[in-house]
Each structure stands twice: as C-alpha cells, then as structure tokens.
Amino acid sequence: MAEVIKNRYDFVILFDVENGNPNGDPDAGNMPRMDQETGHGLITDVCLKRKIRNYVEAVYGEKTGYRIYIKQNVPMERTNLRGV
C-alpha cells in the first residue's frame, strides 16, 4: 500500500465573534451553544469543518487538488452525477 500520509500536521483555527452566533443549536431554537460553567461559546467540529470547506471553496474554487466533494446545499446525488 502506498504511503498516503507522510507527515502529520497540526493546526489551530482562531476566530473571534462579538455580538454574533457562530454555531447555533438547532435543538434550542438556534440559540448559541454555551458552556454552562464558563459562559463561553462553543463551536462544534462540524461547524469548523464547514467553515474550512467554505474558505477553501471561496479561495481556490474548482482548482485541481482543492475541489470540495461535500458541498453545502448540494445533494450528494447531484455531486456524483457531475463528477464534482
């Protein structure tokens, strides 16, 4: 089997939100997710992945090697048919 991952990379995503809702909870009427003990906002891994996908698509578009298979508001069947 070919060596797919030669190196491991760690990275940090840092962003600041003031008077906003970066990650609403659909089970709570889209209210911000909050840590009950500290009162700090919480961001889920799914929300972070979507932000990264949106950024890559906005900056690189359909450039080879940067194409995003999972797209927001595009059914998987349509993605499969287009080969995108």
Sequence and secondary structure as in RCSB ss.txt:
>XXXX:A:sequence
MAEVIKNRYDFVILFDVENGNPNGDPDAGNMPRMDQETGHGLITDVCLKRKIRNYVEAVYGEKTGYRIYIKQNVP
MERTNLRGV
>XXXX:A:secstr
      S          SSS SSEEGGGTTEE B TTT  B   HHHHHHHHHHHHHHHHTT TT   SS TT  
HHHHHHHT 
